[in-house]
Amino acid sequence: MSGPHTSNGHRRVLYVIACGSPLARHVDRLVDLAQRDGWEVCVVTTPDGAKFVDRTALARQTGHPVRTHYKNPGDPDVLPVADAMIVCPATVNTVNKWAAGITDTLALGLLVEAQGLGVPIVAVPYTNSAMAAHPAFRAGVARLREWGVQVVLGEHVVPLHAPGTGERHLDAFPWSAGLAALRGARAPVAPVG
């Protein structure tokens, strides 16, 4: 994928999708890194992700409202169209639903649609070793990778932690890993029935 500017010099738009994890409290760090890379950033959260973020501070940081829910019919879109997306932190719940094509939240709806439109997407799961071992999660990660989503997961990037210890590892999280993967991302392939 090319850099964060279009051919006419405008900044490209990156959606940062934050899921329900204590790590989401620090998503402003990813926003800051992306902005330094030249992206115009919009933040979207899952309903559980909204419990962890400071919506007012993120809106001030990005210049855009933080979206969590689908808009009402007839309401205008308040965010520019995304050129790329990073799901960080991606939870087991979101990965499993996304891989199944479920769109019961705005975040999932945007991901499923973006995948169909060929928008480059990176997912950075943050979970514990027990949840990551579940067959549905492993299958979901494999399916997303097969479809061209860059899933940043593995001991070399984000070591899995023991259940109940995630809060102890927040400061060591490599926020730049998702952006690095995005630089090499290709457009995902929509599954064909």
Backbone as a printed PyTorch tensor [residue, N CA C, xyz], in Angstrom:
tensor([[[  0.8460,  -1.1740,   0.0000],
         [  0.0000,   0.0000,   0.0000],
         [  0.8840,   1.2260,   0.0000]],

        [[  0.4450,   2.2640,  -0.6640],
         [  1.2240,   3.4920,  -0.7340],
         [  1.1260,   4.2580,   0.5710]],

        [[  1.8750,   5.3720,   0.6410],
         [  1.8950,   6.1870,   1.8500],
         [  0.5540,   6.8350,   2.1360]],

        [[  0.4840,   7.6060,   3.2310],
         [ -0.7910,   8.1590,   3.6700],
         [ -1.2510,   9.4190,   2.9520]],

        [[ -0.7250,   9.6900,   1.7510],
         [ -1.1920,  10.8370,   0.9800],
         [ -1.6860,  10.3740,  -0.3770]],

        [[ -2.7310,  11.0130,  -0.8590],
         [ -3.2430,  10.6970,  -2.1830],
         [ -2.3790,  11.4050,  -3.2160]],

        [[ -2.6230,  11.1070,  -4.4740],
         [ -1.8340,  11.7230,  -5.5420],
         [ -2.0160,  13.2360,  -5.5960]],

        [[ -3.1350,  13.7360,  -5.0850],
         [ -3.3430,  15.1910,  -5.1000],
         [ -2.8850,  15.8510,  -3.7930]],

        [[ -2.1830,  15.0930,  -2.9390],
         [ -1.5960,  15.6720,  -1.7340],
         [ -2.4780,  15.6570,  -0.5050]],

        [[ -3.7370,  15.2520,  -0.6320],
         [ -4.6060,  15.1880,   0.5380],
         [ -4.2200,  14.0110,   1.4180]],

        [[ -4.4320,  14.1820,   2.7090],
         [ -4.1280,  13.0810,   3.6230],
         [ -5.1500,  11.9670,   3.4490]],

        [[ -4.6650,  10.7390,   3.5130],
         [ -5.5530,   9.5840,   3.4390],
         [ -6.1710,   9.3730,   4.8140]],

        [[ -7.3450,   8.7390,   4.8180],
         [ -8.1250,   8.5750,   6.0440],
         [ -7.9440,   7.1650,   6.5920]],

        [[ -7.5800,   7.0980,   7.8590],
         [ -7.4170,   5.8320,   8.5660],
         [ -8.4650,   5.7300,   9.6620]],

        [[ -9.2530,   4.6540,   9.6280],
         [-10.1580,   4.3680,  10.7410],
         [ -9.4150,   3.4880,  11.7310]],

        [[ -9.3600,   3.9190,  12.9700],
         [ -8.8490,   3.1100,  14.0690],
         [-10.0710,   2.5700,  14.7970]],

        [[-10.2140,   1.2550,  14.8040],
         [-11.3620,   0.6180,  15.4440],
         [-10.8850,  -0.0210,  16.7340]],

        [[-11.4190,   0.4600,  17.8540],
         [-11.0080,  -0.0100,  19.1750],
         [-12.1050,  -0.8760,  19.7870]],

        [[-11.7140,  -2.0660,  20.2070],
         [-12.6620,  -3.0080,  20.8050],
         [-12.5680,  -2.9730,  22.3300]],

        [[-13.4380,  -3.7320,  22.9810],
         [-13.5780,  -3.7190,  24.4360],
         [-12.4600,  -4.4170,  25.1760]],

        [[-11.3840,  -3.7000,  25.3900],
         [-10.2160,  -4.2030,  26.0990],
         [ -9.6260,  -3.0500,  26.8970]],

        [[ -9.0240,  -3.3420,  28.0560],
         [ -8.3590,  -2.2550,  28.7910],
         [ -7.3130,  -1.5320,  27.9520]],

        [[ -6.7600,  -2.2100,  26.9670],
         [ -5.7740,  -1.5790,  26.0910],
         [ -6.3680,  -0.3890,  25.3490]],

        [[ -7.6740,  -0.4090,  25.0940],
         [ -8.3260,   0.6840,  24.3680],
         [ -8.1870,   2.0200,  25.0950]],

        [[ -7.9340,   2.0040,  26.3930],
         [ -7.7310,   3.2510,  27.1380],
         [ -6.5930,   4.0750,  26.5390]],

        [[ -5.6680,   3.4000,  25.8710],
         [ -4.4770,   4.0650,  25.3590],
         [ -4.4620,   4.1770,  23.8260]],

        [[ -5.6300,   4.0540,  23.1970],
         [ -5.6860,   4.0950,  21.7300],
         [ -5.2310,   5.4470,  21.1840]],

        [[ -5.2340,   6.4650,  22.0350],
         [ -4.7220,   7.7700,  21.6120],
         [ -3.2590,   7.6840,  21.1780]],

        [[ -2.5330,   6.6930,  21.6900],
         [ -1.1290,   6.5080,  21.2930],
         [ -1.0460,   6.0890,  19.8270]],

        [[ -1.9340,   5.2010,  19.4140],
         [ -1.9760,   4.7850,  18.0130],
         [ -2.4110,   5.9510,  17.1290]],

        [[ -3.3980,   6.7040,  17.5910],
         [ -3.8610,   7.8810,  16.8370],
         [ -2.6950,   8.8470,  16.6240]],

        [[ -1.9400,   9.1020,  17.6740],
         [ -0.8060,  10.0220,  17.5780],
         [  0.2320,   9.5210,  16.5720]],

        [[  0.5730,   8.2430,  16.6380],
         [  1.5480,   7.6820,  15.6950],
         [  1.0460,   7.7810,  14.2550]],

        [[ -0.2200,   7.4820,  14.0490],
         [ -0.7930,   7.5460,  12.6960],
         [ -0.7990,   8.9810,  12.1790]],

        [[ -1.1420,   9.9200,  13.0400],
         [ -1.1360,  11.3160,  12.6200],
         [  0.2770,  11.7700,  12.2670]],

        [[  1.2610,  11.3140,  13.0290],
         [  2.6530,  11.6600,  12.7100],
         [  3.0810,  11.0590,  11.3780]],

        [[  2.4550,   9.9290,  11.0140],
         [  2.7200,   9.3100,   9.7100],
         [  1.9630,  10.0100,   8.5830]],

        [[  1.1300,  10.9900,   8.9250],
         [  0.4230,  11.7630,   7.9060],
         [ -1.0170,  11.3600,   7.6660]],

        [[ -1.5440,  10.4400,   8.4450],
         [ -2.9330,  10.0140,   8.2760],
         [ -3.9010,  10.9960,   8.9150]],

        [[ -5.0560,  11.1480,   8.3020],
         [ -6.2130,  11.7640,   8.9620],
         [ -6.9100,  10.6020,   9.6560]],

        [[ -7.1060,  10.6840,  10.9650],
         [ -7.5800,   9.5350,  11.7440],
         [ -8.9830,   9.7690,  12.2730]],

        [[ -9.8040,   8.7350,  12.1610],
         [-11.1350,   8.7030,  12.7630],
         [-11.1750,   7.4800,  13.6770]],

        [[-11.7830,   7.6200,  14.8370],
         [-11.8800,   6.5020,  15.7810],
         [-13.3180,   5.9960,  15.8200]],

        [[-13.4400,   4.6770,  15.7160],
         [-14.7210,   3.9800,  15.8530],
         [-14.5090,   2.9430,  16.9380]],

        [[-15.4720,   2.7890,  17.8180],
         [-15.3580,   1.7710,  18.8630],
         [-16.5150,   0.7880,  18.7720]],

        [[-16.2710,  -0.3970,  19.2880],
         [-17.3750,  -1.3050,  19.5310],
         [-18.1140,  -0.7670,  20.7560]],

        [[-19.3310,  -1.2390,  21.0360],
         [-20.0150,  -0.7730,  22.2480],
         [-19.1930,  -1.0180,  23.5170]],

        [[-18.5240,  -2.1600,  23.6110],
         [-17.6890,  -2.4050,  24.7970],
         [-16.4070,  -1.5740,  24.7480]],

        [[-15.8950,  -1.3190,  23.5630],
         [-14.7230,  -0.4610,  23.4370],
         [-14.9960,   0.9480,  23.9240]],

        [[-16.2300,   1.4190,  23.7350],
         [-16.6070,   2.7730,  24.1650],
         [-16.4870,   2.9460,  25.6740]],

        [[-16.5530,   1.8520,  26.4190],
         [-16.4490,   1.9170,  27.8780],
         [-15.0490,   2.3000,  28.3390]],

        [[-14.0680,   2.1070,  27.4730],
         [-12.6800,   2.3220,  27.8650],
         [-12.0750,   3.6230,  27.3570]],

        [[-12.6160,   4.2100,  26.3040],
         [-11.9780,   5.3760,  25.6870],
         [-12.5210,   6.6950,  26.2260]],

        [[-11.7330,   7.7300,  26.0890],
         [-12.1540,   9.0890,  26.4140],
         [-12.6150,   9.7230,  25.1030]],

        [[-13.9080,   9.6530,  24.8550],
         [-14.4710,  10.1000,  23.5820],
         [-14.1800,  11.5770,  23.3120]],

        [[-14.2870,  12.3990,  24.3360],
         [-14.0650,  13.8320,  24.1720],
         [-12.6230,  14.1150,  23.7910]],

        [[-11.6820,  13.4830,  24.4780],
         [-10.2670,  13.7060,  24.1810],
         [ -9.9250,  13.1950,  22.7840]],

        [[-10.4710,  12.0430,  22.3850],
         [-10.1970,  11.5070,  21.0570],
         [-10.8000,  12.3890,  19.9600]],

        [[-11.9810,  12.9200,  20.2020],
         [-12.6000,  13.8230,  19.2220],
         [-11.7580,  15.0900,  19.0720]],

        [[-11.2370,  15.5740,  20.1740],
         [-10.3710,  16.7530,  20.1330],
         [ -9.0720,  16.4170,  19.3840]],

        [[ -8.5220,  15.2390,  19.6360],
         [ -7.2640,  14.8250,  19.0100],
         [ -7.4050,  14.6150,  17.4940]],

        [[ -8.5370,  14.0590,  17.0720],
         [ -8.7210,  13.7180,  15.6530],
         [ -9.4730,  14.7720,  14.8530]],

        [[-10.2790,  15.5780,  15.5460],
         [-11.1330,  16.5330,  14.8400],
         [-12.4130,  15.9020,  14.3220]],

        [[-12.6690,  14.6580,  14.7190],
         [-13.8710,  13.9260,  14.3000],
         [-14.5500,  13.3160,  15.5240]],

        [[-15.8790,  13.1980,  15.4960],
         [-16.5530,  12.5190,  16.6020],
         [-16.1670,  11.0360,  16.6210]],

        [[-16.1720,  10.4590,  17.8010],
         [-15.9430,   9.0280,  17.9450],
         [-17.2800,   8.3440,  17.7190]],

        [[-17.3110,   7.4440,  16.7580],
         [-18.5550,   6.7350,  16.4190],
         [-18.5660,   5.3660,  17.0860]],

        [[-19.7630,   4.9500,  17.5400],
         [-19.9340,   3.6350,  18.1440],
         [-21.1380,   2.9160,  17.5580]],

        [[-22.1690,   3.6730,  17.2190],
         [-23.4230,   3.0620,  16.7800],
         [-23.7390,   3.4610,  15.3390]],

        [[-24.5290,   2.6200,  14.6920],
         [-25.0150,   2.9540,  13.3610],
         [-25.7860,   4.2610,  13.4280]],

        [[-25.7040,   5.0450,  12.3730],
         [-26.4720,   6.2900,  12.3170],
         [-27.9330,   5.9700,  12.0220]],

        [[-28.7820,   6.9160,  12.3130],
         [-30.2050,   6.7660,  11.9990],
         [-30.4300,   6.9440,  10.5060]],

        [[-31.4540,   6.3080,   9.9600],
         [-31.7450,   6.4910,   8.5320],
         [-31.9170,   7.9830,   8.2120]],

        [[-31.2940,   8.4060,   7.1360],
         [-31.4010,   9.8030,   6.7190],
         [-30.3680,  10.7270,   7.3280]],

        [[-29.6980,  10.3010,   8.4000],
         [-28.6580,  11.1410,   8.9960],
         [-27.4360,  11.1460,   8.0700]],

        [[-26.7510,  12.2800,   7.9990],
         [-25.5550,  12.3320,   7.1460],
         [-24.3980,  11.5580,   7.7880]],

        [[-23.4790,  11.0960,   6.9430],
         [-22.2490,  10.4960,   7.4590],
         [-21.3920,  11.6170,   8.0180]],

        [[-20.8750,  11.4400,   9.2210],
         [-20.0720,  12.4930,   9.8400],
         [-18.5710,  12.2210,   9.7160]],

        [[-18.2130,  11.0640,   9.1940],
         [-16.7990,  10.7360,   9.0110],
         [-16.4800,  10.6380,   7.5240]],

        [[-15.2720,  11.0330,   7.1420],
         [-14.8680,  10.8310,   5.7480],
         [-14.7070,   9.3350,   5.4710]],

        [[-14.7180,   8.9620,   4.2240],
         [-14.5810,   7.5630,   3.8200],
         [-13.1660,   7.0890,   4.1400]],

        [[-13.0660,   5.8720,   4.6540],
         [-11.7650,   5.3070,   5.0410],
         [-10.9890,   4.8030,   3.8370]],

        [[ -9.6900,   5.0940,   3.8470],
         [ -8.7670,   4.5270,   2.8710],
         [ -8.0970,   3.2710,   3.4150]],

        [[ -8.0960,   3.1230,   4.7390],
         [ -7.5080,   1.9640,   5.4060],
         [ -8.0830,   1.8850,   6.8140]],

        [[ -7.9570,   0.7060,   7.4320],
         [ -8.4550,   0.5050,   8.7940],
         [ -7.4620,  -0.3170,   9.6090]],

        [[ -7.3590,   0.0320,  10.8800],
         [ -6.6130,  -0.7720,  11.8410],
         [ -7.5660,  -1.0880,  12.9880]],

        [[ -7.7300,  -2.3640,  13.2890],
         [ -8.5380,  -2.7940,  14.4230],
         [ -7.5620,  -3.0700,  15.5580]],

        [[ -7.5450,  -2.1960,  16.5510],
         [ -6.5560,  -2.3090,  17.6180],
         [ -7.0610,  -1.5930,  18.8610]],

        [[ -7.2640,  -2.2770,  19.9490],
         [ -7.1060,  -3.7160,  20.1060],
         [ -8.2910,  -4.4670,  19.5000]],

        [[ -7.9850,  -5.5880,  18.8620],
         [ -9.0330,  -6.4800,  18.3470],
         [ -9.2710,  -7.5600,  19.3980]],

        [[-10.5050,  -7.7260,  19.7840],
         [-10.8230,  -8.7480,  20.7830],
         [-11.1880, -10.0640,  20.1070]],

        [[-11.1960, -11.1140,  20.8960],
         [-11.6120, -12.4340,  20.4110],
         [-13.0410, -12.3410,  19.8730]],

        [[-13.9110, -11.6380,  20.5740],
         [-15.2960, -11.4930,  20.1610],
         [-15.3930, -10.8570,  18.7720]],

        [[-14.6750,  -9.7680,  18.5690],
         [-14.7270,  -9.0840,  17.2760],
         [-14.1350,  -9.9370,  16.1670]],

        [[-13.0090, -10.5750,  16.4100],
         [-12.3940, -11.4270,  15.3900],
         [-13.3470, -12.5480,  14.9960]],

        [[-13.9570, -13.2030,  15.9880],
         [-14.8640, -14.3160,  15.6910],
         [-16.0860, -13.8620,  14.8930]],

        [[-16.6810, -12.7540,  15.2940],
         [-17.8620, -12.2550,  14.5850],
         [-17.5030, -11.7710,  13.1840]],

        [[-16.4010, -11.0620,  13.0640],
         [-15.9470, -10.5450,  11.7720],
         [-15.7130, -11.6890,  10.7990]],

        [[-15.0300, -12.7190,  11.2540],
         [-14.7430, -13.8740,  10.3870],
         [-16.0150, -14.5950,   9.9700]],

        [[-17.0730, -14.4630,  10.7770],
         [-18.3630, -15.0780,  10.4480],
         [-19.2560, -14.1470,   9.6370]],

        [[-18.8130, -12.9010,   9.4140],
         [-19.6020, -11.9520,   8.6330],
         [-20.7290, -11.2970,   9.4020]],

        [[-20.6610, -11.3230,  10.7110],
         [-21.7100, -10.7190,  11.5510],
         [-21.4840,  -9.2090,  11.6100]],

        [[-22.5720,  -8.4530,  11.4440],
         [-22.4740,  -6.9860,  11.4170],
         [-23.4070,  -6.3430,  12.4380]],

        [[-23.4190,  -6.8670,  13.6500],
         [-24.3480,  -6.3560,  14.6560],
         [-23.8460,  -5.1180,  15.3900]],

        [[-22.6720,  -4.6160,  15.0400],
         [-22.1890,  -3.3350,  15.5600],
         [-21.6820,  -2.5030,  14.3850]],

        [[-21.5780,  -1.2130,  14.5800],
         [-21.0440,  -0.3430,  13.5400],
         [-19.6370,  -0.7830,  13.1490]],

        [[-18.8000,  -1.0810,  14.1400],
         [-17.4240,  -1.4830,  13.8510],
         [-17.3990,  -2.6990,  12.9340]],

        [[-18.1800,  -3.7180,  13.2440],
         [-18.2170,  -4.9170,  12.4100],
         [-18.8000,  -4.6240,  11.0340]],

        [[-19.8290,  -3.8230,  10.9780],
         [-20.4180,  -3.4550,   9.6900],
         [-19.4020,  -2.7570,   8.8000]],

        [[-18.6260,  -1.8410,   9.3890],
         [-17.6050,  -1.1390,   8.6190],
         [-16.5260,  -2.0990,   8.1290]],

        [[-16.1180,  -3.0360,   8.9790],
         [-15.0740,  -3.9960,   8.5900],
         [-15.5380,  -4.9240,   7.4790]],

        [[-16.7310,  -5.4530,   7.6180],
         [-17.2500,  -6.3660,   6.5930],
         [-17.4050,  -5.6310,   5.2680]],

        [[-17.9430,  -4.4220,   5.3200],
         [-18.1130,  -3.6340,   4.1010],
         [-16.7580,  -3.2520,   3.4910]],

        [[-15.8240,  -2.8150,   4.3350],
         [-14.5090,  -2.4190,   3.8430],
         [-13.7990,  -3.5880,   3.1720]],

        [[-13.9550,  -4.7520,   3.7370],
         [-13.3470,  -5.9370,   3.1420],
         [-13.9120,  -6.1630,   1.7460]],

        [[-15.2150,  -6.0150,   1.6000],
         [-15.8520,  -6.1750,   0.2990],
         [-15.4450,  -5.1100,  -0.6950]],

        [[-15.0660,  -3.9270,  -0.1980],
         [-14.6460,  -2.8250,  -1.0650],
         [-13.1480,  -2.8610,  -1.3730]],

        [[-12.4360,  -3.7750,  -0.7430],
         [-11.0000,  -3.8690,  -0.9820],
         [-10.1600,  -2.8760,  -0.2160]],

        [[-10.6710,  -2.3570,   0.8930],
         [ -9.9200,  -1.4230,   1.7280],
         [ -8.8740,  -2.2120,   2.5240]],

        [[ -7.6210,  -1.7930,   2.5380],
         [ -6.6140,  -2.4880,   3.3440],
         [ -6.9610,  -2.4400,   4.8330]],

        [[ -6.8600,  -3.5940,   5.4900],
         [ -7.2310,  -3.7120,   6.8980],
         [ -6.1470,  -4.4690,   7.6500]],

        [[ -5.8080,  -3.9560,   8.8360],
         [ -4.8870,  -4.6180,   9.7570],
         [ -5.6440,  -4.8590,  11.0590]],

        [[ -5.4650,  -6.0410,  11.6320],
         [ -6.0530,  -6.3570,  12.9360],
         [ -4.9260,  -6.7160,  13.8970]],

        [[ -4.9590,  -6.1200,  15.0870],
         [ -3.9560,  -6.4030,  16.1110],
         [ -4.6920,  -6.9100,  17.3530]],

        [[ -4.8490,  -8.2340,  17.4590],
         [ -5.5360,  -8.7820,  18.6300],
         [ -4.7340,  -8.5640,  19.9190]],

        [[ -5.4770,  -8.3430,  20.9950],
         [ -4.8890,  -8.2850,  22.3320],
         [ -5.7600,  -9.1630,  23.2040]],

        [[ -5.2130, -10.3060,  23.5590],
         [ -5.9880, -11.2540,  24.3440],
         [ -5.0490, -12.1170,  25.1620]],

        [[ -5.6400, -12.9720,  25.9920],
         [ -4.8010, -13.8440,  26.8050],
         [ -4.6000, -15.1950,  26.1230]],

        [[ -3.6780, -15.9700,  26.6470],
         [ -3.2950, -17.2300,  26.0250],
         [ -4.4440, -18.2420,  25.9860]],

        [[ -5.3050, -18.2370,  26.9940],
         [ -6.4210, -19.1890,  27.0170],
         [ -7.4450, -18.8540,  25.9360]],

        [[ -7.7860, -17.5780,  25.8070],
         [ -8.7570, -17.1880,  24.7840],
         [ -8.1900, -17.3720,  23.3830]],

        [[ -6.9120, -17.0890,  23.2150],
         [ -6.2820, -17.2390,  21.9030],
         [ -6.1900, -18.7000,  21.4790]],

        [[ -6.2780, -19.6080,  22.4350],
         [ -6.1980, -21.0370,  22.1230],
         [ -7.5260, -21.6160,  21.6450]],

        [[ -8.5990, -20.8530,  21.7690],
         [ -9.9090, -21.3880,  21.3770],
         [ -9.9350, -21.6460,  19.8710]],

        [[-10.4670, -22.7960,  19.4650],
         [-10.4900, -23.1320,  18.0360],
         [-11.2150, -22.1040,  17.1580]],

        [[-12.2680, -21.4910,  17.6690],
         [-13.0010, -20.5070,  16.8610],
         [-12.1290, -19.2770,  16.5860]],

        [[-11.3680, -18.8540,  17.5690],
         [-10.4840, -17.7010,  17.3770],
         [ -9.3730, -18.0460,  16.3910]],

        [[ -8.7430, -19.1950,  16.5730],
         [ -7.6680, -19.6000,  15.6600],
         [ -8.1960, -19.7090,  14.2290]],

        [[ -9.3990, -20.2610,  14.0850],
         [-10.0030, -20.3790,  12.7490],
         [-10.3490, -18.9980,  12.1860]],

        [[-10.8350, -18.1050,  13.0360],
         [-11.1650, -16.7480,  12.5930],
         [ -9.9370, -15.9940,  12.1160]],

        [[ -8.8490, -16.1020,  12.8530],
         [ -7.5970, -15.4540,  12.4500],
         [ -7.1310, -16.0160,  11.1070]],

        [[ -7.1830, -17.3340,  10.9840],
         [ -6.7550, -17.9710,   9.7230],
         [ -7.6300, -17.5190,   8.5580]],

        [[ -8.9310, -17.4370,   8.7990],
         [ -9.8500, -17.0190,   7.7300],
         [ -9.5810, -15.5690,   7.3230]],

        [[ -9.4070, -14.6820,   8.2960],
         [ -9.1280, -13.2750,   7.9690],
         [ -7.8220, -13.1580,   7.1900]],

        [[ -6.8070, -13.8900,   7.6030],
         [ -5.5270, -13.8620,   6.8720],
         [ -5.7060, -14.3810,   5.4510]],

        [[ -6.4700, -15.4520,   5.3090],
         [ -6.7310, -16.0200,   3.9800],
         [ -7.3880, -14.9840,   3.0740]],

        [[ -8.2150, -14.1240,   3.6500],
         [ -8.9160, -13.1000,   2.8870],
         [ -8.0740, -11.8510,   2.6730]],

        [[ -6.8350, -11.8410,   3.1540],
         [ -5.9390, -10.7200,   2.9120],
         [ -5.8650,  -9.6930,   4.0200]],

        [[ -6.5410,  -9.9270,   5.1330],
         [ -6.4180,  -9.0290,   6.2790],
         [ -5.0660,  -9.3020,   6.9340]],

        [[ -4.3260,  -8.2580,   7.2310],
         [ -3.0440,  -8.4080,   7.9290],
         [ -3.3370,  -8.5580,   9.4220]],

        [[ -3.1830,  -9.7570,   9.9500],
         [ -3.4150,  -9.9960,  11.3690],
         [ -2.0580, -10.0360,  12.0630]],

        [[ -1.8360,  -9.0760,  12.9360],
         [ -0.5700,  -8.9570,  13.6610],
         [ -0.7400,  -9.7000,  14.9830]],

        [[ -0.2500, -10.9180,  14.9960],
         [ -0.4230, -11.7780,  16.1670],
         [  0.7320, -12.7530,  16.2150]],

        [[  1.2880, -12.9260,  17.3650],
         [  2.3710, -13.8800,  17.5420],
         [  3.3050, -13.4060,  18.6380]],

        [[  4.0100, -14.3460,  19.2070],
         [  4.9110, -14.0330,  20.3220],
         [  5.9740, -12.9950,  19.9390]],

        [[  6.3290, -12.9130,  18.6690],
         [  7.3480, -11.9650,  18.2250],
         [  6.8290, -10.5220,  18.1910]],

        [[  5.5200, -10.3520,  18.2640],
         [  4.9430,  -9.0020,  18.1860],
         [  4.2290,  -8.6460,  19.4840]],

        [[  3.1910,  -9.3840,  19.8000],
         [  2.3910,  -9.1380,  20.9950],
         [  2.3080, -10.4520,  21.7720]],

        [[  3.2310, -10.6830,  22.7150],
         [  3.1930, -11.9340,  23.4690],
         [  1.8640, -12.0950,  24.2100]],

        [[  1.3320, -13.3060,  24.1570],
         [  0.0930, -13.5910,  24.8690],
         [  0.3880, -13.6400,  26.3670]],

        [[ -0.5600, -13.2060,  27.1450],
         [ -0.3790, -13.1800,  28.5890],
         [ -1.3340, -14.1870,  29.2370]],

        [[ -1.0760, -14.4920,  30.4750],
         [ -1.9370, -15.4110,  31.2210],
         [ -3.2670, -14.7280,  31.5160]],

        [[ -4.3530, -15.5030,  31.6090],
         [ -5.6480, -14.9120,  31.9620],
         [ -5.5450, -14.0830,  33.2470]],

        [[ -6.1830, -12.9310,  33.2290],
         [ -6.2170, -12.0610,  34.4030],
         [ -5.0010, -11.1790,  34.5800]],

        [[ -4.0590, -11.2070,  33.6270],
         [ -2.8380, -10.4020,  33.7810],
         [ -2.6830,  -9.3360,  32.6950]],

        [[ -3.6710,  -9.1620,  31.8570],
         [ -3.5600,  -8.2320,  30.7320],
         [ -3.2120,  -6.8130,  31.1230]],

        [[ -3.7410,  -6.3410,  32.2460],
         [ -3.4830,  -4.9630,  32.6830],
         [ -1.9920,  -4.7340,  32.9470]],

        [[ -1.2720,  -5.7770,  33.3430],
         [  0.1580,  -5.6390,  33.6460],
         [  1.0130,  -5.4490,  32.3970]],

        [[  0.4470,  -5.7330,  31.2340],
         [  1.2250,  -5.7150,  30.0020],
         [  0.8670,  -4.5430,  29.0680]],

        [[ -0.0050,  -3.6650,  29.5060],
         [ -0.4680,  -2.5810,  28.6360],
         [  0.6550,  -1.6640,  28.1780]],

        [[  1.5640,  -1.3170,  29.0840],
         [  2.6180,  -0.3610,  28.7330],
         [  3.6270,  -0.9270,  27.7440]],

        [[  3.7010,  -2.2410,  27.6350],
         [  4.6570,  -2.8660,  26.7120],
         [  4.0650,  -3.0800,  25.3170]],

        [[  2.8030,  -2.7010,  25.1260],
         [  2.1550,  -2.9650,  23.8480],
         [  2.8230,  -2.1780,  22.7250]],

        [[  3.1510,  -2.8270,  21.6050],
         [  3.8220,  -2.1550,  20.4900],
         [  2.8290,  -1.4740,  19.5420]],

        [[  2.4220,  -0.2660,  19.8760],
         [  1.4150,   0.4470,  19.0900],
         [  1.8330,   0.6340,  17.6380]],

        [[  3.1030,   0.7060,  17.3590],
         [  3.5620,   0.9270,  15.9930],
         [  3.4350,  -0.3200,  15.1190]],

        [[  3.2210,  -1.4900,  15.6940],
         [  3.1690,  -2.7360,  14.9200],
         [  2.0320,  -2.7230,  13.8960]],

        [[  0.8920,  -2.1970,  14.2610],
         [ -0.2350,  -2.1410,  13.3340],
         [  0.0400,  -1.2270,  12.1570]],

        [[  0.6640,  -0.0860,  12.4310],
         [  1.0060,   0.8410,  11.3460],
         [  2.0690,   0.2440,  10.4360]],

        [[  3.0320,  -0.4530,  11.0120],
         [  4.0620,  -1.0960,  10.1950],
         [  3.4250,  -2.1260,   9.2660]],

        [[  2.4740,  -2.9000,   9.7810],
         [  1.7820,  -3.8980,   8.9490],
         [  0.9450,  -3.2230,   7.8790]],

        [[  0.3730,  -2.0830,   8.1980],
         [ -0.4550,  -1.3640,   7.2310],
         [  0.3800,  -0.8960,   6.0330]],

        [[  1.6140,  -0.5310,   6.2970],
         [  2.4820,  -0.0660,   5.2030],
         [  2.6670,  -1.1410,   4.1390]],

        [[  2.5870,  -2.4110,   4.5440],
         [  2.7550,  -3.4960,   3.5850],
         [  1.4600,  -4.2100,   3.2410]],

        [[  0.3400,  -3.6700,   3.7190],
         [ -0.9520,  -4.3410,   3.5300],
         [ -1.4130,  -4.2710,   2.0900]],

        [[ -2.1190,  -5.3110,   1.7090],
         [ -2.7820,  -5.3110,   0.3980],
         [ -4.2810,  -5.3290,   0.6600]],

        [[ -5.0220,  -5.0350,  -0.3440],
         [ -6.4780,  -5.0350,  -0.2080],
         [ -6.9540,  -6.4610,   0.0660]],

        [[ -7.8600,  -6.6260,   1.0390],
         [ -8.3670,  -7.9570,   1.3370],
         [ -9.2710,  -8.4780,   0.2200]],

        [[ -9.3890,  -9.7680,   0.1700],
         [-10.2240, -10.4120,  -0.8300],
         [-11.5280, -10.7810,  -0.1700]],

        [[-12.6280, -10.3330,  -0.7490],
         [-13.9420, -10.6970,  -0.2220],
         [-14.2080, -12.1600,  -0.5450]],

        [[-14.7480, -12.9100,   0.4230],
         [-15.0450, -14.3100,   0.1360],
         [-16.1080, -14.4300,  -0.9460]],

        [[-15.9380, -15.4000,  -1.8120],
         [-16.9000, -15.6440,  -2.8750],
         [-17.6740, -16.8980,  -2.5080]],

        [[-19.0160, -16.7820,  -2.5490],
         [-19.9020, -17.8290,  -2.1300],
         [-19.6980, -19.0580,  -2.8530]]])
